[in-house]
């Protein structure tokens, strides 16, 4: 029994936990326009603000679908500035109440032009979270800016979306094969 408790304790201690769980999906079209869809869940702290960063070398023309932002959240979109190596970002700030523990924001949609050469299979993004863990006061850096409670990198799998002409070509090929099968049965 003692071994079982020690093993369970070690497992619980070694489990990953995140202040905010961000899951994402991405689709890229033939014009290299990429659409991200994010789901956000508050796990450890009440979240007052979070931001998703977009690498200045990979993304341009960042746009937020305002209809995907829930009431009570104020979004801010800042474009990347390659001349100053400044990433673009989309920041979400709670107007009044934070995102409480266990709550979620589902289906945030952000689009951007993808500047990379080949179609990506995975994209890594940095994020920052600002919240209240109930115990600590916000940290401040040397300039008096609030430091994030948590930050990290998010990896998104990218799915290619084929253009309508490619779909039409595939359907016409399927139709041709079906016509050939019917002709051979007669």
N, C-alpha and C positions, 0 to 999 in steps of 0.2 A: 504494500500500500504506500509505503514511504517513497519507493522508487517511482511509482506512478505519479504521485504528487510532485516530486522533483522534476520529472519529465514534462508534465503539464505546465509547471511553472516556467521551465526553460523555454518551452514552445511559446507560451504567452509573452514572455519577455523578448523573444527574438522576432515576433511578428512585426511586420511593417504597419505603421499607422500614419495617416496623413491628416493634416488639419483640414484640408479641402481635397476631395477626390474629383478630379477633372477627367472625364472620358471624352474622346473626340473621334469623329469620322471625317474623312475628306474625299471629295470627288474632284477630278480635274477634267475639264472638257478639252476639245481639240484646239481651242484658242488659248490654251494655257491659263485659263481662269480657274482658280481653285476655290471650292466652297467647303468651309469647315462648319461642322455642327458639333456643338459642345453641350455636355450635361455636367452640371456642377452640383456637388453634394457636400454640405458642411458636416465634417466628422468629429472634430475635436474642439473647435472654437466657433463662437458666433462671428460671422464674417461680415465686416463693414465694407470692404473693398477688395477687389482682385483685378489683376490685369494680365492680359495675354500679350506676349511680345512677338513681333514678326521681324525676322532677320532682314536687315537693310539690303543684303546682297541677294536675297531670294524673293522678296515680296515688294510690290508696289501697288498703289491704288487700292488701299484697304477700305472696305465698306462694310458697315454693319446693317443687317436687316432690322430696322427699328421695331418692326412688328413682333420680333422674337424676344424682345426685352420685356421682362415682366414689370408690372406697375411697382413703383417704389424704388426703382433702380435708375440712376442717372448715368448713361454711357458717355464716354469721350473717346473719339478716334483721333489719333495723331499719326500722320504719315511718316514713313521712314525718310531720313535725310542721309543719303549715301556719302555726300561730300564731307560730312562730319562723323561718319561711322555710327550714326544714330538709328537704332531699330525703331520701327513703327510699333504702336501699341493700341490696344483697345482696353480702356479702363472702365470698370463698373463700380459705382459708388452708391451705397444705400442712402436713400433720402432721409429716412428716419430710423426704421428698425433694421437690425442686421439680419442676415440669413441665419436663423437659429439652428442649433445642432440637429442633425437628422433631416433637415429640410433640403429641398433640391430646386434647382433652376434647370429646366429641361429645354433643349432645342434652340440654344443661342446660335444664330447663323451669321457667319462672317465670310465675306468673299475677298479675294485679292488676286492680282496678276502674279503668276509664278514666273520668275526671271531666270530660274535654273535652266540648264541646257536640256537634259533628258527628262522624261516623265519620271517623277520620284515614286518610290514604293513606300518610303517612310519619311516623315518630316519631324524634326525635333524642334520644339518650341519652348522657350522659357516662360515662366509665369511667376507672379508674386501675389501674396495674400496678406491682407491687413485685417486684423480682427482683434477680438478680446478673448483671451483664454481664461478670464476670470481671476487670474492670479498675478500676472505681471503687468507692469506699466509699459506702455509702448517704448521701444528703444529709439533713440535718436542718434543720427550720425553727426559728424563734426560740423556740418552745415546747418544743423537743426532740423533736418528732414527726418520724418518717421521712417524707420527701417521696417521691412516686412516681417511678419511673424513667421512666415514660411515662404520658401521659394524653391524652385526646382525646374526640371525639364520634363516636358510632355512629349511622348512619341506618338504620332498619328499615322495610321496606315492610309495610303492613298489608293483610291479606286479610279481607274480611267473610265470616263463616260464617252461612249462612241458617238459620233455625229449621226444625224438622221440618214445621211447618204450611205454610210457604212451599214446601217441596219437595213435599209432598202436593198442594198446589194446582197446581203445575207439572205433576206427573204426571197429575193428573185432566184437565187441559187437553190434554195429549198424548194421553191415552186418548180423549177426545172427538173430537179431530181424526182419529185413526185410525179410529174408528167411522164418522165422516162419509165418509172415503175409501172404506171398504168398502161403505157404503150406496150411494155414487154409481157403483161399478163394476158393481153388480147391475142 
